[in-house]
């Protein structure tokens, strides 16, 4: 039986939609399928006709047409589902699955890159390179990761990926999660009620939480004031988890040492943002999870769920 998988045009914000066809084996007939295509890939936009007859629509964004079509299942290529109206999906009986669990290693390595960059001052040398300037180091501003305390806020797949790598570099790892159950590699787990206590002695504070009502502007003036003056904030969660104006104020006032930011309240980051001009801030364009195997990992979840659907089993990574 041929299964029709729609790839929504919005995924092009991350990578070429054609990568999915390759991830699904090019949709070529197999000997097992008797010369018939098992999975047929369809490029779709937001019109109802294009959505008709699909088993699933794989997408980055949510279209109003999803709720008006005969779709029974939508898959988000991201772990976060803050782009999707969950109540409306539930009301319409449309299943929503996400890509949680595929980014722990990649994001963990990205965060480690940020930590090494700011601890060793690598960003300053890169800036100097662009000016063809030999930059002597300020030894007093250079440190190491070994022995430093890192607080990972959010200990799901992303946070645990960060924690494991930080521990391997000899860092003292503490974390914050809703339930204070032990996590491998994390010395102490705090609940959100003790957030300020968790971050107050940490050299690095890393945000790995999903964007939900409870995490909206989780980091504001009070939390930034609780951080040490030599501490760095790292955000690979969502921009709205941080009160951006408060962060700018804290950086300008020297209340914290710097930040490494992959996500922002408004993306792309506006040209007029003062963050662009801050030497102590490392900016990347929402790419912490980007890598050449991204589409393959998403396709593996979709393929698994197609098989589960055929067997009448519940979906993996189901949100609604």
C-alpha positions in Angstrom: 0.0 0.0 0.0 1.3 3.4 -0.9 1.4 5.9 1.9 1.2 9.6 0.9 3.4 11.9 3.0 3.0 15.6 2.5 6.0 17.9 3.0 4.9 21.4 3.7 6.8 24.3 2.1 7.5 25.8 5.5 10.3 23.2 6.2 12.4 25.1 3.6 13.2 27.5 6.5 15.3 24.7 7.9 16.5 22.6 4.9 15.5 21.8 1.4 12.2 19.8 1.3 13.9 17.4 -1.2 16.0 16.1 1.7 12.9 14.2 2.9 12.6 12.3 -0.3 16.1 11.2 0.1 15.4 10.4 3.8 12.6 8.1 2.7 14.8 6.3 0.3 13.9 8.5 -2.6 10.4 6.9 -2.6 11.8 4.2 -4.9 9.9 0.9 -5.3 11.4 -2.0 -3.4 11.4 -5.7 -4.1 9.5 -6.3 -0.9 6.7 -3.9 -2.1 6.3 -5.8 -5.3 7.4 -2.8 -7.5 5.1 -0.4 -5.9 6.1 2.7 -4.0 5.6 2.2 -0.2 5.9 6.0 0.5 5.1 8.7 -1.9 6.3 12.2 -1.1 4.2 15.2 -2.0 5.3 18.9 -1.7 2.4 20.9 -0.4 1.4 24.4 0.5 -1.6 25.6 2.4 -4.3 24.9 -0.1 -6.9 22.3 0.7 -6.6 20.3 -2.5 -2.9 19.6 -1.9 -3.7 18.3 1.6 -6.3 15.9 0.4 -5.5 12.2 0.7 -2.4 12.6 2.8 -1.6 10.2 5.6 0.4 12.9 7.3 1.6 16.4 6.7 5.2 17.1 7.9 5.6 20.8 8.6 7.4 23.6 10.5 4.5 26.0 10.5 0.8 25.6 11.1 -1.7 26.5 8.3 -5.3 27.3 8.9 -6.0 24.9 6.1 -4.8 22.0 8.2 -7.9 22.5 10.4 -10.2 22.7 7.5 -8.9 19.7 5.6 -9.4 16.0 6.0 -6.0 15.6 7.6 -5.9 13.2 10.5 -2.3 13.7 11.5 0.3 16.5 11.4 4.0 16.1 12.3 6.1 19.0 13.6 9.7 18.9 12.4 10.7 20.6 15.6 10.3 19.4 19.2 8.6 22.6 20.2 4.9 22.9 19.3 4.2 26.5 20.4 3.3 27.3 16.7 0.3 24.9 16.9 -3.1 25.6 18.4 -3.3 22.5 20.5 -7.0 23.0 21.6 -8.1 23.4 18.0 -6.2 20.2 16.9 -7.8 18.3 19.8 -11.3 19.6 18.9 -10.9 18.6 15.2 -9.5 15.2 16.1 -6.2 15.8 14.4 -3.2 14.0 15.9 -0.1 16.1 16.4 3.3 14.5 16.8 6.7 16.2 17.2 10.4 15.6 16.8 11.3 15.5 20.4 14.3 13.4 21.2 16.4 13.8 18.1 18.5 16.8 19.0 20.2 15.9 22.3 23.6 15.2 20.8 23.6 18.0 18.3 22.4 20.7 20.6 24.6 19.4 23.4 27.6 19.8 21.1 26.5 23.3 20.1 26.2 24.3 23.7 29.6 22.9 24.5 30.9 25.0 21.6 29.4 28.1 23.2 30.9 27.3 26.6 34.4 26.8 25.1 34.1 29.9 23.0 33.2 32.3 25.9 35.5 30.6 28.4 38.5 30.7 26.2 37.7 34.0 24.5 37.6 32.4 21.0 35.0 34.8 19.7 37.3 37.8 20.3 40.0 36.2 18.2 37.5 35.5 15.4 36.4 39.1 15.5 40.1 40.2 15.3 40.7 37.8 12.4 38.1 39.7 10.4 40.1 42.9 10.9 43.4 41.2 10.2 44.5 42.2 13.7 46.8 40.2 16.0 45.0 40.2 19.3 47.0 39.6 22.4 44.8 37.8 25.1 43.6 39.3 28.3 44.7 36.5 30.5 42.5 37.6 33.3 39.4 37.1 31.1 40.3 33.5 30.2 39.2 30.5 32.1 38.5 26.8 31.6 35.4 24.6 32.0 36.9 22.1 34.4 35.5 22.7 37.9 33.1 25.4 36.8 29.4 25.0 37.9 26.8 24.9 35.1 23.0 25.0 35.7 21.0 23.4 33.0 17.4 24.6 33.1 15.2 21.9 31.6 16.5 18.3 31.8 14.7 16.7 28.9 16.5 15.3 25.9 18.3 18.6 25.2 19.2 19.4 28.8 20.5 15.9 29.4 22.6 16.1 26.2 24.2 19.3 27.6 24.6 17.8 31.1 26.5 14.7 29.8 28.9 16.7 27.8 29.5 19.3 30.6 30.2 16.5 33.1 32.7 14.9 30.6 34.6 18.2 30.7 34.8 18.1 34.5 32.1 20.6 35.2 29.9 20.6 38.3 26.4 20.1 36.8 23.2 21.1 38.5 19.8 21.3 36.9 16.2 22.5 37.1 13.1 20.4 36.3 9.5 20.2 37.4 10.1 17.0 39.3 13.3 16.7 41.4 14.1 13.2 40.4 17.8 12.3 39.9 19.3 12.6 36.4 22.6 10.9 35.4 25.5 13.3 35.5 23.6 16.0 37.4 24.8 16.5 40.9 21.7 18.2 42.2 18.2 18.8 40.8 16.1 21.8 41.8 12.5 22.5 41.1 11.4 25.8 39.4 10.4 27.1 42.9 14.1 27.1 43.7 15.3 28.6 40.3 17.2 31.5 41.8 19.0 29.2 44.2 20.0 26.9 41.4 21.5 29.6 39.3 23.1 31.9 41.9 26.5 30.2 42.1 26.6 29.0 38.5 29.2 30.3 36.0 27.0 29.1 33.1 23.2 29.0 33.0 21.8 27.1 30.0 18.2 27.2 29.0 16.8 24.0 27.4 13.1 24.3 28.3 10.1 24.2 25.9 8.1 27.4 25.5 4.9 26.9 27.5 2.9 29.3 29.7 5.1 28.5 32.7 8.4 29.2 30.9 7.3 32.5 29.2 9.9 35.1 30.3 11.2 32.6 32.8 14.5 34.6 33.0 13.8 38.2 33.9 15.4 40.9 36.0 15.2 39.0 39.3 16.8 35.8 37.8 19.5 37.8 36.0 20.3 39.7 39.3 20.7 36.3 41.0 23.5 35.3 38.5 27.1 36.0 39.3 28.9 39.0 37.6 31.2 36.5 35.8 28.3 34.3 34.7 27.1 33.6 31.1 23.6 32.9 29.9 23.1 30.4 27.1 19.7 30.1 25.4 18.9 27.2 23.0 15.3 27.1 24.1 13.0 29.8 22.7 13.5 33.5 22.6 10.4 34.2 24.7 11.9 32.2 27.6 14.1 35.3 28.3 12.9 38.8 28.9 15.1 40.3 26.2 15.1 43.9 27.4 16.1 42.8 30.9 18.9 40.8 29.4 20.2 43.8 27.4 20.0 45.9 30.6 21.9 43.4 32.6 24.6 43.1 29.9 24.9 46.9 29.6 25.2 47.3 33.4 27.8 44.5 33.6 25.6 42.5 35.9 26.5 39.3 34.0 29.6 38.6 31.9 27.9 37.7 28.6 25.6 35.5 26.7 25.4 33.0 23.9 22.1 33.2 22.2 20.6 31.0 19.4 17.0 32.2 19.8 15.3 35.6 20.2 12.0 37.2 20.9 11.9 38.3 17.2 13.6 36.3 14.5 15.6 37.2 12.5 17.1 39.4 15.2 16.3 43.0 14.1 19.2 45.1 12.8 18.6 47.7 15.5 19.0 45.2 18.4 21.8 46.3 20.8 22.8 42.7 21.1 24.6 42.8 17.7 27.1 45.3 19.0 28.0 43.6 22.2 31.4 41.9 22.2 30.4 39.7 25.1 27.5 38.2 23.2 27.8 35.3 20.8 24.9 35.2 18.3 23.8 32.3 16.1 20.7 32.3 13.8 18.6 29.6 15.5 20.8 26.8 14.3 21.7 24.9 17.5 20.0 21.7 16.1 21.0 22.1 12.5 22.9 19.2 10.9 22.9 17.2 7.7 21.1 14.3 9.3 18.1 16.3 10.6 15.7 15.2 7.9 16.7 11.5 8.4 15.9 11.7 12.1 12.5 13.3 11.5 11.8 10.8 8.7 12.6 7.9 11.1 9.9 9.1 13.5 7.3 9.5 10.7 8.1 6.1 9.3 7.8 4.5 12.7 4.4 6.2 13.2 3.2 5.2 9.7 3.9 1.6 10.8 2.1 2.1 14.1 -0.8 3.7 12.4 -1.1 0.6 10.1 -1.1 -1.7 13.1 -3.6 0.4 15.0 -1.0 1.3 17.7 -0.6 4.7 19.4 1.8 7.2 17.9 5.3 7.9 19.3 5.9 11.5 20.3 2.2 12.3 20.3 1.3 15.8 21.7 -2.4 15.8 21.0 
